[in-house]
């Protein structure tokens, strides 16, 4: 059985390329790397297609939610 590693840059490129409208994440451990990538190497990535982002299975910290907005 192979296990893929979470790759925030790949996720963001997919959001931009496919114009993803909805995403479900597993709390801060997924959203923080996405935010870091958007603030760094993928700054300017088109993500305005996202209509809904939810956290399933883990709570998002208030500071992370604010940063995401």
mmCIF file of the N, C-alpha and C atoms, coordinates in Angstrom:
data_MODEL
# 
_entry.id   MODEL 
# 
loop_
_atom_site.group_PDB 
_atom_site.id 
_atom_site.type_symbol 
_atom_site.label_atom_id 
_atom_site.label_alt_id 
_atom_site.label_comp_id 
_atom_site.label_asym_id 
_atom_site.label_entity_id 
_atom_site.label_seq_id 
_atom_site.pdbx_PDB_ins_code 
_atom_site.Cartn_x 
_atom_site.Cartn_y 
_atom_site.Cartn_z 
_atom_site.occupancy 
_atom_site.B_iso_or_equiv 
_atom_site.pdbx_formal_charge 
_atom_site.auth_seq_id 
_atom_site.auth_comp_id 
_atom_site.auth_asym_id 
_atom_site.auth_atom_id 
_atom_site.pdbx_PDB_model_num 
ATOM 1   N N  . UNK A 1 1  ? 0.851   -1.171 0.000   1.00 0.00 ? 1  UNK A N  1 
ATOM 2   C CA . UNK A 1 1  ? 0.000   0.000  0.000   1.00 0.00 ? 1  UNK A CA 1 
ATOM 3   C C  . UNK A 1 1  ? 0.899   1.238  0.000   1.00 0.00 ? 1  UNK A C  1 
ATOM 4   N N  . UNK A 1 2  ? 0.623   2.154  -0.875  1.00 0.00 ? 2  UNK A N  1 
ATOM 5   C CA . UNK A 1 2  ? 1.408   3.395  -0.890  1.00 0.00 ? 2  UNK A CA 1 
ATOM 6   C C  . UNK A 1 2  ? 0.584   4.524  -0.279  1.00 0.00 ? 2  UNK A C  1 
ATOM 7   N N  . UNK A 1 3  ? 1.286   5.443  0.308   1.00 0.00 ? 3  UNK A N  1 
ATOM 8   C CA . UNK A 1 3  ? 0.629   6.577  0.955   1.00 0.00 ? 3  UNK A CA 1 
ATOM 9   C C  . UNK A 1 3  ? 1.208   7.858  0.365   1.00 0.00 ? 3  UNK A C  1 
ATOM 10  N N  . UNK A 1 4  ? 0.352   8.706  -0.157  1.00 0.00 ? 4  UNK A N  1 
ATOM 11  C CA . UNK A 1 4  ? 0.813   9.972  -0.721  1.00 0.00 ? 4  UNK A CA 1 
ATOM 12  C C  . UNK A 1 4  ? 0.985   10.990 0.388   1.00 0.00 ? 4  UNK A C  1 
ATOM 13  N N  . UNK A 1 5  ? 2.005   11.786 0.266   1.00 0.00 ? 5  UNK A N  1 
ATOM 14  C CA . UNK A 1 5  ? 2.277   12.849 1.217   1.00 0.00 ? 5  UNK A CA 1 
ATOM 15  C C  . UNK A 1 5  ? 1.465   14.082 0.817   1.00 0.00 ? 5  UNK A C  1 
ATOM 16  N N  . UNK A 1 6  ? 0.966   14.816 1.795   1.00 0.00 ? 6  UNK A N  1 
ATOM 17  C CA . UNK A 1 6  ? 0.235   16.050 1.536   1.00 0.00 ? 6  UNK A CA 1 
ATOM 18  C C  . UNK A 1 6  ? 1.188   17.058 0.910   1.00 0.00 ? 6  UNK A C  1 
ATOM 19  N N  . UNK A 1 7  ? 0.844   17.559 -0.249  1.00 0.00 ? 7  UNK A N  1 
ATOM 20  C CA . UNK A 1 7  ? 1.692   18.494 -0.995  1.00 0.00 ? 7  UNK A CA 1 
ATOM 21  C C  . UNK A 1 7  ? 0.910   19.783 -1.245  1.00 0.00 ? 7  UNK A C  1 
ATOM 22  N N  . UNK A 1 8  ? 1.050   20.784 -0.357  1.00 0.00 ? 8  UNK A N  1 
ATOM 23  C CA . UNK A 1 8  ? 0.255   21.999 -0.484  1.00 0.00 ? 8  UNK A CA 1 
ATOM 24  C C  . UNK A 1 8  ? 0.420   22.706 -1.826  1.00 0.00 ? 8  UNK A C  1 
ATOM 25  N N  . UNK A 1 9  ? 1.633   22.700 -2.382  1.00 0.00 ? 9  UNK A N  1 
ATOM 26  C CA . UNK A 1 9  ? 1.851   23.356 -3.669  1.00 0.00 ? 9  UNK A CA 1 
ATOM 27  C C  . UNK A 1 9  ? 1.035   22.673 -4.763  1.00 0.00 ? 9  UNK A C  1 
ATOM 28  N N  . UNK A 1 10 ? 0.993   21.347 -4.713  1.00 0.00 ? 10 UNK A N  1 
ATOM 29  C CA . UNK A 1 10 ? 0.213   20.580 -5.697  1.00 0.00 ? 10 UNK A CA 1 
ATOM 30  C C  . UNK A 1 10 ? -1.279  20.877 -5.544  1.00 0.00 ? 10 UNK A C  1 
ATOM 31  N N  . UNK A 1 11 ? -1.738  20.959 -4.314  1.00 0.00 ? 11 UNK A N  1 
ATOM 32  C CA . UNK A 1 11 ? -3.150  21.271 -4.054  1.00 0.00 ? 11 UNK A CA 1 
ATOM 33  C C  . UNK A 1 11 ? -3.495  22.641 -4.635  1.00 0.00 ? 11 UNK A C  1 
ATOM 34  N N  . UNK A 1 12 ? -2.668  23.633 -4.368  1.00 0.00 ? 12 UNK A N  1 
ATOM 35  C CA . UNK A 1 12 ? -2.954  24.985 -4.852  1.00 0.00 ? 12 UNK A CA 1 
ATOM 36  C C  . UNK A 1 12 ? -2.882  25.081 -6.372  1.00 0.00 ? 12 UNK A C  1 
ATOM 37  N N  . UNK A 1 13 ? -1.952  24.378 -6.979  1.00 0.00 ? 13 UNK A N  1 
ATOM 38  C CA . UNK A 1 13 ? -1.889  24.370 -8.450  1.00 0.00 ? 13 UNK A CA 1 
ATOM 39  C C  . UNK A 1 13 ? -3.146  23.728 -9.043  1.00 0.00 ? 13 UNK A C  1 
ATOM 40  N N  . UNK A 1 14 ? -3.648  22.694 -8.372  1.00 0.00 ? 14 UNK A N  1 
ATOM 41  C CA . UNK A 1 14 ? -4.875  22.034 -8.823  1.00 0.00 ? 14 UNK A CA 1 
ATOM 42  C C  . UNK A 1 14 ? -6.070  22.965 -8.676  1.00 0.00 ? 14 UNK A C  1 
ATOM 43  N N  . UNK A 1 15 ? -6.146  23.671 -7.558  1.00 0.00 ? 15 UNK A N  1 
ATOM 44  C CA . UNK A 1 15 ? -7.232  24.644 -7.354  1.00 0.00 ? 15 UNK A CA 1 
ATOM 45  C C  . UNK A 1 15 ? -7.239  25.659 -8.498  1.00 0.00 ? 15 UNK A C  1 
ATOM 46  N N  . UNK A 1 16 ? -6.063  26.159 -8.825  1.00 0.00 ? 16 UNK A N  1 
ATOM 47  C CA . UNK A 1 16 ? -5.968  27.166 -9.890  1.00 0.00 ? 16 UNK A CA 1 
ATOM 48  C C  . UNK A 1 16 ? -6.301  26.569 -11.262 1.00 0.00 ? 16 UNK A C  1 
ATOM 49  N N  . UNK A 1 17 ? -5.694  25.444 -11.592 1.00 0.00 ? 17 UNK A N  1 
ATOM 50  C CA . UNK A 1 17 ? -5.854  24.824 -12.915 1.00 0.00 ? 17 UNK A CA 1 
ATOM 51  C C  . UNK A 1 17 ? -7.285  24.353 -13.158 1.00 0.00 ? 17 UNK A C  1 
ATOM 52  N N  . UNK A 1 18 ? -7.878  23.706 -12.152 1.00 0.00 ? 18 UNK A N  1 
ATOM 53  C CA . UNK A 1 18 ? -9.207  23.112 -12.305 1.00 0.00 ? 18 UNK A CA 1 
ATOM 54  C C  . UNK A 1 18 ? -10.339 24.022 -11.831 1.00 0.00 ? 18 UNK A C  1 
ATOM 55  N N  . UNK A 1 19 ? -9.973  25.186 -11.323 1.00 0.00 ? 19 UNK A N  1 
ATOM 56  C CA . UNK A 1 19 ? -10.966 26.132 -10.781 1.00 0.00 ? 19 UNK A CA 1 
ATOM 57  C C  . UNK A 1 19 ? -11.873 25.450 -9.748  1.00 0.00 ? 19 UNK A C  1 
ATOM 58  N N  . UNK A 1 20 ? -11.218 24.826 -8.786  1.00 0.00 ? 20 UNK A N  1 
ATOM 59  C CA . UNK A 1 20 ? -11.904 24.099 -7.713  1.00 0.00 ? 20 UNK A CA 1 
ATOM 60  C C  . UNK A 1 20 ? -12.811 25.057 -6.949  1.00 0.00 ? 20 UNK A C  1 
ATOM 61  N N  . UNK A 1 21 ? -14.017 24.607 -6.621  1.00 0.00 ? 21 UNK A N  1 
ATOM 62  C CA . UNK A 1 21 ? -14.975 25.457 -5.915  1.00 0.00 ? 21 UNK A CA 1 
ATOM 63  C C  . UNK A 1 21 ? -15.157 25.076 -4.447  1.00 0.00 ? 21 UNK A C  1 
ATOM 64  N N  . UNK A 1 22 ? -14.782 23.845 -4.078  1.00 0.00 ? 22 UNK A N  1 
ATOM 65  C CA . UNK A 1 22 ? -15.003 23.386 -2.707  1.00 0.00 ? 22 UNK A CA 1 
ATOM 66  C C  . UNK A 1 22 ? -13.855 22.475 -2.268  1.00 0.00 ? 22 UNK A C  1 
ATOM 67  N N  . UNK A 1 23 ? -13.430 22.650 -1.016  1.00 0.00 ? 23 UNK A N  1 
ATOM 68  C CA . UNK A 1 23 ? -12.361 21.830 -0.444  1.00 0.00 ? 23 UNK A CA 1 
ATOM 69  C C  . UNK A 1 23 ? -12.702 21.479 0.991   1.00 0.00 ? 23 UNK A C  1 
ATOM 70  N N  . UNK A 1 24 ? -12.357 20.262 1.378   1.00 0.00 ? 24 UNK A N  1 
ATOM 71  C CA . UNK A 1 24 ? -12.493 19.843 2.763   1.00 0.00 ? 24 UNK A CA 1 
ATOM 72  C C  . UNK A 1 24 ? -11.102 19.481 3.277   1.00 0.00 ? 24 UNK A C  1 
ATOM 73  N N  . UNK A 1 25 ? -10.702 20.117 4.368   1.00 0.00 ? 25 UNK A N  1 
ATOM 74  C CA . UNK A 1 25 ? -9.375  19.928 4.951   1.00 0.00 ? 25 UNK A CA 1 
ATOM 75  C C  . UNK A 1 25 ? -9.489  19.285 6.328   1.00 0.00 ? 25 UNK A C  1 
ATOM 76  N N  . UNK A 1 26 ? -8.368  18.822 6.846   1.00 0.00 ? 26 UNK A N  1 
ATOM 77  C CA . UNK A 1 26 ? -8.334  18.227 8.185   1.00 0.00 ? 26 UNK A CA 1 
ATOM 78  C C  . UNK A 1 26 ? -7.631  19.184 9.139   1.00 0.00 ? 26 UNK A C  1 
ATOM 79  N N  . UNK A 1 27 ? -8.240  20.320 9.371   1.00 0.00 ? 27 UNK A N  1 
ATOM 80  C CA . UNK A 1 27 ? -7.756  21.257 10.374  1.00 0.00 ? 27 UNK A CA 1 
ATOM 81  C C  . UNK A 1 27 ? -6.497  22.026 10.008  1.00 0.00 ? 27 UNK A C  1 
ATOM 82  N N  . UNK A 1 28 ? -5.884  22.569 11.055  1.00 0.00 ? 28 UNK A N  1 
ATOM 83  C CA . UNK A 1 28 ? -4.701  23.430 10.910  1.00 0.00 ? 28 UNK A CA 1 
ATOM 84  C C  . UNK A 1 28 ? -3.548  22.751 10.190  1.00 0.00 ? 28 UNK A C  1 
ATOM 85  N N  . UNK A 1 29 ? -3.362  21.446 10.427  1.00 0.00 ? 29 UNK A N  1 
ATOM 86  C CA . UNK A 1 29 ? -2.200  20.772 9.850   1.00 0.00 ? 29 UNK A CA 1 
ATOM 87  C C  . UNK A 1 29 ? -2.244  20.778 8.329   1.00 0.00 ? 29 UNK A C  1 
ATOM 88  N N  . UNK A 1 30 ? -3.417  20.998 7.721   1.00 0.00 ? 30 UNK A N  1 
ATOM 89  C CA . UNK A 1 30 ? -3.510  21.118 6.265   1.00 0.00 ? 30 UNK A CA 1 
ATOM 90  C C  . UNK A 1 30 ? -3.595  22.573 5.815   1.00 0.00 ? 30 UNK A C  1 
ATOM 91  N N  . UNK A 1 31 ? -4.317  23.391 6.570   1.00 0.00 ? 31 UNK A N  1 
ATOM 92  C CA . UNK A 1 31 ? -4.507  24.780 6.140   1.00 0.00 ? 31 UNK A CA 1 
ATOM 93  C C  . UNK A 1 31 ? -3.243  25.616 6.317   1.00 0.00 ? 31 UNK A C  1 
ATOM 94  N N  . UNK A 1 32 ? -2.511  25.424 7.400   1.00 0.00 ? 32 UNK A N  1 
ATOM 95  C CA . UNK A 1 32 ? -1.281  26.214 7.625   1.00 0.00 ? 32 UNK A CA 1 
ATOM 96  C C  . UNK A 1 32 ? -0.284  26.085 6.470   1.00 0.00 ? 32 UNK A C  1 
ATOM 97  N N  . UNK A 1 33 ? 0.040   24.863 5.997   1.00 0.00 ? 33 UNK A N  1 
ATOM 98  C CA . UNK A 1 33 ? 0.971   24.755 4.863   1.00 0.00 ? 33 UNK A CA 1 
ATOM 99  C C  . UNK A 1 33 ? 0.435   25.410 3.584   1.00 0.00 ? 33 UNK A C  1 
ATOM 100 N N  . UNK A 1 34 ? -0.878  25.362 3.395   1.00 0.00 ? 34 UNK A N  1 
ATOM 101 C CA . UNK A 1 34 ? -1.462  26.038 2.237   1.00 0.00 ? 34 UNK A CA 1 
ATOM 102 C C  . UNK A 1 34 ? -1.257  27.548 2.344   1.00 0.00 ? 34 UNK A C  1 
ATOM 103 N N  . UNK A 1 35 ? -1.505  28.090 3.525   1.00 0.00 ? 35 UNK A N  1 
ATOM 104 C CA . UNK A 1 35 ? -1.313  29.524 3.744   1.00 0.00 ? 35 UNK A CA 1 
ATOM 105 C C  . UNK A 1 35 ? 0.156   29.913 3.590   1.00 0.00 ? 35 UNK A C  1 
ATOM 106 N N  . UNK A 1 36 ? 1.055   29.076 4.097   1.00 0.00 ? 36 UNK A N  1 
ATOM 107 C CA . UNK A 1 36 ? 2.494   29.339 3.951   1.00 0.00 ? 36 UNK A CA 1 
ATOM 108 C C  . UNK A 1 36 ? 2.897   29.362 2.482   1.00 0.00 ? 36 UNK A C  1 
ATOM 109 N N  . UNK A 1 37 ? 2.373   28.432 1.703   1.00 0.00 ? 37 UNK A N  1 
ATOM 110 C CA . UNK A 1 37 ? 2.695   28.378 0.276   1.00 0.00 ? 37 UNK A CA 1 
ATOM 111 C C  . UNK A 1 37 ? 2.149   29.611 -0.444  1.00 0.00 ? 37 UNK A C  1 
ATOM 112 N N  . UNK A 1 38 ? 0.949   30.048 -0.054  1.00 0.00 ? 38 UNK A N  1 
ATOM 113 C CA . UNK A 1 38 ? 0.362   31.241 -0.683  1.00 0.00 ? 38 UNK A CA 1 
ATOM 114 C C  . UNK A 1 38 ? 1.111   32.519 -0.307  1.00 0.00 ? 38 UNK A C  1 
ATOM 115 N N  . UNK A 1 39 ? 1.745   32.505 0.855   1.00 0.00 ? 39 UNK A N  1 
ATOM 116 C CA . UNK A 1 39 ? 2.526   33.671 1.294   1.00 0.00 ? 39 UNK A CA 1 
ATOM 117 C C  . UNK A 1 39 ? 3.950   33.614 0.764   1.00 0.00 ? 39 UNK A C  1 
ATOM 118 N N  . UNK A 1 40 ? 4.351   32.466 0.242   1.00 0.00 ? 40 UNK A N  1 
ATOM 119 C CA . UNK A 1 40 ? 5.724   32.294 -0.220  1.00 0.00 ? 40 UNK A CA 1 
ATOM 120 C C  . UNK A 1 40 ? 5.808   31.936 -1.688  1.00 0.00 ? 40 UNK A C  1 
ATOM 121 N N  . UNK A 1 41 ? 6.181   30.682 -1.971  1.00 0.00 ? 41 UNK A N  1 
ATOM 122 C CA . UNK A 1 41 ? 6.490   30.302 -3.349  1.00 0.00 ? 41 UNK A CA 1 
ATOM 123 C C  . UNK A 1 41 ? 5.316   30.394 -4.330  1.00 0.00 ? 41 UNK A C  1 
ATOM 124 N N  . UNK A 1 42 ? 4.095   30.295 -3.847  1.00 0.00 ? 42 UNK A N  1 
ATOM 125 C CA . UNK A 1 42 ? 2.943   30.350 -4.742  1.00 0.00 ? 42 UNK A CA 1 
ATOM 126 C C  . UNK A 1 42 ? 2.113   31.613 -4.543  1.00 0.00 ? 42 UNK A C  1 
ATOM 127 N N  . UNK A 1 43 ? 2.760   32.668 -4.070  1.00 0.00 ? 43 UNK A N  1 
ATOM 128 C CA . UNK A 1 43 ? 2.066   33.942 -3.907  1.00 0.00 ? 43 UNK A CA 1 
ATOM 129 C C  . UNK A 1 43 ? 1.479   34.359 -5.249  1.00 0.00 ? 43 UNK A C  1 
ATOM 130 N N  . UNK A 1 44 ? 0.236   34.793 -5.220  1.00 0.00 ? 44 UNK A N  1 
ATOM 131 C CA . UNK A 1 44 ? -0.436  35.218 -6.446  1.00 0.00 ? 44 UNK A CA 1 
ATOM 132 C C  . UNK A 1 44 ? -1.201  34.101 -7.140  1.00 0.00 ? 44 UNK A C  1 
ATOM 133 N N  . UNK A 1 45 ? -1.197  32.897 -6.545  1.00 0.00 ? 45 UNK A N  1 
ATOM 134 C CA . UNK A 1 45 ? -1.947  31.786 -7.129  1.00 0.00 ? 45 UNK A CA 1 
ATOM 135 C C  . UNK A 1 45 ? -3.431  32.118 -7.119  1.00 0.00 ? 45 UNK A C  1 
ATOM 136 N N  . UNK A 1 46 ? -4.096  31.874 -8.230  1.00 0.00 ? 46 UNK A N  1 
ATOM 137 C CA . UNK A 1 46 ? -5.522  32.154 -8.383  1.00 0.00 ? 46 UNK A CA 1 
ATOM 138 C C  . UNK A 1 46 ? -6.342  31.143 -7.591  1.00 0.00 ? 46 UNK A C  1 
ATOM 139 N N  . UNK A 1 47 ? -7.016  31.634 -6.547  1.00 0.00 ? 47 UNK A N  1 
ATOM 140 C CA . UNK A 1 47 ? -7.859  30.753 -5.726  1.00 0.00 ? 47 UNK A CA 1 
ATOM 141 C C  . UNK A 1 47 ? -9.264  31.326 -5.555  1.00 0.00 ? 47 UNK A C  1 
ATOM 142 N N  . UNK A 1 48 ? -9.607  32.332 -6.328  1.00 0.00 ? 48 UNK A N  1 
ATOM 143 C CA . UNK A 1 48 ? -10.907 32.973 -6.129  1.00 0.00 ? 48 UNK A CA 1 
ATOM 144 C C  . UNK A 1 48 ? -12.074 32.094 -6.572  1.00 0.00 ? 48 UNK A C  1 
ATOM 145 N N  . UNK A 1 49 ? -11.796 30.970 -7.209  1.00 0.00 ? 49 UNK A N  1 
ATOM 146 C CA . UNK A 1 49 ? -12.866 30.043 -7.570  1.00 0.00 ? 49 UNK A CA 1 
ATOM 147 C C  . UNK A 1 49 ? -13.428 29.334 -6.335  1.00 0.00 ? 49 UNK A C  1 
ATOM 148 N N  . UNK A 1 50 ? -12.630 29.278 -5.242  1.00 0.00 ? 50 UNK A N  1 
ATOM 149 C CA . UNK A 1 50 ? -13.076 28.581 -4.029  1.00 0.00 ? 50 UNK A CA 1 
ATOM 150 C C  . UNK A 1 50 ? -14.279 29.281 -3.416  1.00 0.00 ? 50 UNK A C  1 
ATOM 151 N N  . UNK A 1 51 ? -15.357 28.541 -3.304  1.00 0.00 ? 51 UNK A N  1 
ATOM 152 C CA . UNK A 1 51 ? -16.583 29.052 -2.721  1.00 0.00 ? 51 UNK A CA 1 
ATOM 153 C C  . UNK A 1 51 ? -16.736 28.558 -1.287  1.00 0.00 ? 51 UNK A C  1 
ATOM 154 N N  . UNK A 1 52 ? -16.214 27.348 -1.048  1.00 0.00 ? 52 UNK A N  1 
ATOM 155 C CA . UNK A 1 52 ? -16.394 26.713 0.255   1.00 0.00 ? 52 UNK A CA 1 
ATOM 156 C C  . UNK A 1 52 ? -15.125 25.965 0.663   1.00 0.00 ? 52 UNK A C  1 
ATOM 157 N N  . UNK A 1 53 ? -14.655 26.237 1.880   1.00 0.00 ? 53 UNK A N  1 
ATOM 158 C CA . UNK A 1 53 ? -13.540 25.496 2.464   1.00 0.00 ? 53 UNK A CA 1 
ATOM 159 C C  . UNK A 1 53 ? -13.981 25.079 3.855   1.00 0.00 ? 53 UNK A C  1 
ATOM 160 N N  . UNK A 1 54 ? -13.973 23.778 4.110   1.00 0.00 ? 54 UNK A N  1 
ATOM 161 C CA . UNK A 1 54 ? -14.418 23.294 5.416   1.00 0.00 ? 54 UNK A CA 1 
ATOM 162 C C  . UNK A 1 54 ? -13.320 22.461 6.057   1.00 0.00 ? 54 UNK A C  1 
ATOM 163 N N  . UNK A 1 55 ? -13.426 22.332 7.366   1.00 0.00 ? 55 UNK A N  1 
ATOM 164 C CA . UNK A 1 55 ? -12.510 21.491 8.117   1.00 0.00 ? 55 UNK A CA 1 
ATOM 165 C C  . UNK A 1 55 ? -13.294 20.300 8.641   1.00 0.00 ? 55 UNK A C  1 
ATOM 166 N N  . UNK A 1 56 ? -12.806 19.126 8.334   1.00 0.00 ? 56 UNK A N  1 
ATOM 167 C CA . UNK A 1 56 ? -13.481 17.908 8.740   1.00 0.00 ? 56 UNK A CA 1 
ATOM 168 C C  . UNK A 1 56 ? -12.533 17.075 9.591   1.00 0.00 ? 56 UNK A C  1 
ATOM 169 N N  . UNK A 1 57 ? -12.930 16.759 10.779  1.00 0.00 ? 57 UNK A N  1 
ATOM 170 C CA . UNK A 1 57 ? -12.134 15.897 11.632  1.00 0.00 ? 57 UNK A CA 1 
ATOM 171 C C  . UNK A 1 57 ? -11.179 16.621 12.560  1.00 0.00 ? 57 UNK A C  1 
ATOM 172 N N  . UNK A 1 58 ? -11.023 17.924 12.375  1.00 0.00 ? 58 UNK A N  1 
ATOM 173 C CA . UNK A 1 58 ? -10.146 18.702 13.248  1.00 0.00 ? 58 UNK A CA 1 
ATOM 174 C C  . UNK A 1 58 ? -10.605 20.157 13.235  1.00 0.00 ? 58 UNK A C  1 
ATOM 175 N N  . UNK A 1 59 ? -10.489 20.788 14.357  1.00 0.00 ? 59 UNK A N  1 
ATOM 176 C CA . UNK A 1 59 ? -10.914 22.179 14.500  1.00 0.00 ? 59 UNK A CA 1 
ATOM 177 C C  . UNK A 1 59 ? -9.823  23.103 13.965  1.00 0.00 ? 59 UNK A C  1 
ATOM 178 N N  . UNK A 1 60 ? -10.253 24.199 13.328  1.00 0.00 ? 60 UNK A N  1 
ATOM 179 C CA . UNK A 1 60 ? -9.312  25.226 12.885  1.00 0.00 ? 60 UNK A CA 1 
ATOM 180 C C  . UNK A 1 60 ? -9.129  26.244 14.001  1.00 0.00 ? 60 UNK A C  1 
ATOM 181 N N  . UNK A 1 61 ? -7.891  26.584 14.294  1.00 0.00 ? 61 UNK A N  1 
ATOM 182 C CA . UNK A 1 61 ? -7.616  27.615 15.294  1.00 0.00 ? 61 UNK A CA 1 
ATOM 183 C C  . UNK A 1 61 ? -8.134  28.959 14.781  1.00 0.00 ? 61 UNK A C  1 
ATOM 184 N N  . UNK A 1 62 ? -8.597  29.791 15.679  1.00 0.00 ? 62 UNK A N  1 
ATOM 185 C CA . UNK A 1 62 ? -9.126  31.107 15.304  1.00 0.00 ? 62 UNK A CA 1 
ATOM 186 C C  . UNK A 1 62 ? -8.089  31.923 14.538  1.00 0.00 ? 62 UNK A C  1 
ATOM 187 N N  . UNK A 1 63 ? -6.843  31.866 14.952  1.00 0.00 ? 63 UNK A N  1 
ATOM 188 C CA . UNK A 1 63 ? -5.797  32.638 14.262  1.00 0.00 ? 63 UNK A CA 1 
ATOM 189 C C  . UNK A 1 63 ? -5.609  32.155 12.825  1.00 0.00 ? 63 UNK A C  1 
ATOM 190 N N  . UNK A 1 64 ? -5.710  30.859 12.600  1.00 0.00 ? 64 UNK A N  1 
ATOM 191 C CA . UNK A 1 64 ? -5.568  30.303 11.252  1.00 0.00 ? 64 UNK A CA 1 
ATOM 192 C C  . UNK A 1 64 ? -6.764  30.703 10.398  1.00 0.00 ? 64 UNK A C  1 
ATOM 193 N N  . UNK A 1 65 ? -7.953  30.662 10.975  1.00 0.00 ? 65 UNK A N  1 
ATOM 194 C CA . UNK A 1 65 ? -9.158  31.095 10.237  1.00 0.00 ? 65 UNK A CA 1 
ATOM 195 C C  . UNK A 1 65 ? -9.057  32.550 9.828   1.00 0.00 ? 65 UNK A C  1 
ATOM 196 N N  . UNK A 1 66 ? -8.596  33.396 10.743  1.00 0.00 ? 66 UNK A N  1 
ATOM 197 C CA . UNK A 1 66 ? -8.438  34.821 10.419  1.00 0.00 ? 66 UNK A CA 1 
ATOM 198 C C  . UNK A 1 66 ? -7.425  35.021 9.314   1.00 0.00 ? 66 UNK A C  1 
ATOM 199 N N  . UNK A 1 67 ? -6.315  34.330 9.398   1.00 0.00 ? 67 UNK A N  1 
ATOM 200 C CA . UNK A 1 67 ? -5.280  34.447 8.373   1.00 0.00 ? 67 UNK A CA 1 
ATOM 201 C C  . UNK A 1 67 ? -5.814  33.990 7.014   1.00 0.00 ? 67 UNK A C  1 
ATOM 202 N N  . UNK A 1 68 ? -6.620  32.947 7.016   1.00 0.00 ? 68 UNK A N  1 
ATOM 203 C CA . UNK A 1 68 ? -7.182  32.427 5.771   1.00 0.00 ? 68 UNK A CA 1 
ATOM 204 C C  . UNK A 1 68 ? -8.133  33.414 5.110   1.00 0.00 ? 68 UNK A C  1 
ATOM 205 N N  . UNK A 1 69 ? -8.923  34.073 5.915   1.00 0.00 ? 69 UNK A N  1 
ATOM 206 C CA . UNK A 1 69 ? -9.875  35.052 5.352   1.00 0.00 ? 69 UNK A CA 1 
ATOM 207 C C  . UNK A 1 69 ? -9.126  36.136 4.640   1.00 0.00 ? 69 UNK A C  1 
# 
